[in-house]
Amino acid sequence: MNSEPSRSLVPIDKGNWRAALEVRVTDEQLPMVADHQPVALVILAKAYVQPDDRRWEPLAFVEEAGMVVAVLALAHGEQFTEIVNLAVDAEHQGIGLGTQVVLAVFDHCRHLGVRSVDLTVNPLNEVAARLYRRVGFTPSGEQRHGEPVWTRTLAEGSRR
Ligand SMILES: CC(C)(COP(=O)(O)OP(=O)(O)OC[C@H]1O[C@@H](n2cnc3c(N)ncnc32)[C@H](O)[C@@H]1OP(=O)(O)O)[C@@H](O)C(=O)NCCC(=O)NCCS
């Protein structure tokens, strides 16, 4: 029997936006993920402004009890979807949540018909790079926002 708590990827909305603002990263981690804390503020600003002619989707990873343990934005373009501003709350890092979030993003994107997901990673961000490699991202050789781009193709029927 699985005793793991159930968590889900949901839109940041009027019911959970205050809980999303509680997600914090450390001061050292902040430059790797956003210009400001709470990271959810940046995500919500992008969802309002919709920059770069892409469709921005603000998302929270939520425990059954309603606590938000991670936030991110998806920027949907015509060719691919980018994971942006992924932040796992500092108190909840290192227990597999970042990996769970990214796998949940893959499922969500498959349902939307997205064929390719990408993101950028600061080369100094070793924890993030190991996570992304573990779930199948590889560096594409391109650069965006001054950082290397990593991509992951979402094959039909693939489990991860
Ligand atoms: C990068 C980040 C998203 C990773 O999230 P996370 O929840 O800590 O990631 P995970 O727990 O899935 O994986 C991290 C490590 O914990 C380990 N881990 C996973 N489950 C574990 C468990 N049950 N017990 C112990 N360790 C575990 C993983 O193996 C991994 O170890 P490794 O780095 O040696 O491979 C998070 O650290 C973060 O938000 N950082 C600040 C913002 C940031 O850098 N965002 C990414 C921008 S590209």
PDBQT file of the ligand as one rigid body, heavy atoms in Angstrom, charges set to zero:
ROOT
HETATM    1  C1  LIG A 201      16.424  22.662  -8.054  1.00  0.00    +0.000 C 
HETATM    2  C2  LIG A 201      15.206  22.271  -7.220  1.00  0.00    +0.000 C 
HETATM    3  C3  LIG A 201      13.956  22.567  -8.055  1.00  0.00    +0.000 C 
HETATM    4  C4  LIG A 201      15.272  20.767  -6.934  1.00  0.00    +0.000 C 
HETATM    5  O1  LIG A 201      14.125  20.422  -6.180  1.00  0.00    +0.000 OA
HETATM    6  P1  LIG A 201      14.204  19.252  -5.066  1.00  0.00    +0.000 P 
HETATM    7  O2  LIG A 201      12.847  19.009  -4.582  1.00  0.00    +0.000 OA
HETATM    8  O3  LIG A 201      15.239  19.586  -4.065  1.00  0.00    +0.000 OA
HETATM    9  O4  LIG A 201      14.687  18.037  -5.986  1.00  0.00    +0.000 OA
HETATM   10  P2  LIG A 201      14.689  16.480  -5.594  1.00  0.00    +0.000 P 
HETATM   11  O5  LIG A 201      14.473  16.302  -4.139  1.00  0.00    +0.000 OA
HETATM   12  O6  LIG A 201      13.750  15.796  -6.532  1.00  0.00    +0.000 OA
HETATM   13  O7  LIG A 201      16.159  16.089  -5.977  1.00  0.00    +0.000 OA
HETATM   14  C5  LIG A 201      17.247  16.707  -5.297  1.00  0.00    +0.000 C 
HETATM   15  C6  LIG A 201      18.134  15.678  -4.637  1.00  0.00    +0.000 C 
HETATM   16  O8  LIG A 201      17.439  15.042  -3.568  1.00  0.00    +0.000 OA
HETATM   17  C7  LIG A 201      17.575  13.625  -3.714  1.00  0.00    +0.000 C 
HETATM   18  N1  LIG A 201      16.403  12.965  -3.181  1.00  0.00    +0.000 N 
HETATM   19  C8  LIG A 201      15.243  12.734  -3.815  1.00  0.00    +0.000 A 
HETATM   20  N2  LIG A 201      14.399  12.057  -3.014  1.00  0.00    +0.000 NA
HETATM   21  C9  LIG A 201      15.045  11.892  -1.855  1.00  0.00    +0.000 A 
HETATM   22  C10 LIG A 201      14.695  11.279  -0.626  1.00  0.00    +0.000 A 
HETATM   23  N3  LIG A 201      13.503  10.700  -0.447  1.00  0.00    +0.000 N 
HETATM   24  N4  LIG A 201      15.602  11.301   0.379  1.00  0.00    +0.000 NA
HETATM   25  C11 LIG A 201      16.798  11.883   0.209  1.00  0.00    +0.000 A 
HETATM   26  N5  LIG A 201      17.191  12.482  -0.929  1.00  0.00    +0.000 NA
HETATM   27  C12 LIG A 201      16.317  12.471  -1.947  1.00  0.00    +0.000 A 
HETATM   28  C13 LIG A 201      17.676  13.444  -5.189  1.00  0.00    +0.000 C 
HETATM   29  O9  LIG A 201      18.265  12.177  -5.523  1.00  0.00    +0.000 OA
HETATM   30  C14 LIG A 201      18.559  14.570  -5.550  1.00  0.00    +0.000 C 
HETATM   31  O10 LIG A 201      19.900  14.269  -5.234  1.00  0.00    +0.000 OA
HETATM   32  P3  LIG A 201      21.049  14.614  -6.272  1.00  0.00    +0.000 P 
HETATM   33  O11 LIG A 201      20.979  16.100  -6.502  1.00  0.00    +0.000 OA
HETATM   34  O12 LIG A 201      22.281  14.181  -5.574  1.00  0.00    +0.000 OA
HETATM   35  O13 LIG A 201      20.730  13.838  -7.499  1.00  0.00    +0.000 OA
HETATM   36  C15 LIG A 201      15.161  22.995  -5.854  1.00  0.00    +0.000 C 
HETATM   37  O14 LIG A 201      16.379  22.773  -5.197  1.00  0.00    +0.000 OA
HETATM   38  C16 LIG A 201      14.945  24.496  -5.972  1.00  0.00    +0.000 C 
HETATM   39  O15 LIG A 201      13.820  24.963  -5.991  1.00  0.00    +0.000 OA
HETATM   40  N6  LIG A 201      16.069  25.264  -6.013  1.00  0.00    +0.000 N 
HETATM   41  C17 LIG A 201      16.012  26.713  -6.038  1.00  0.00    +0.000 C 
HETATM   42  C18 LIG A 201      15.428  27.242  -7.332  1.00  0.00    +0.000 C 
HETATM   43  C19 LIG A 201      16.057  26.589  -8.557  1.00  0.00    +0.000 C 
HETATM   44  O16 LIG A 201      17.253  26.446  -8.670  1.00  0.00    +0.000 OA
HETATM   45  N7  LIG A 201      15.178  26.239  -9.513  1.00  0.00    +0.000 N 
HETATM   46  C20 LIG A 201      15.586  25.595 -10.761  1.00  0.00    +0.000 C 
HETATM   47  C21 LIG A 201      15.867  26.616 -11.781  1.00  0.00    +0.000 C 
HETATM   48  S1  LIG A 201      16.438  25.859 -13.309  1.00  0.00    +0.000 SA
ENDROOT
TORSDOF 0
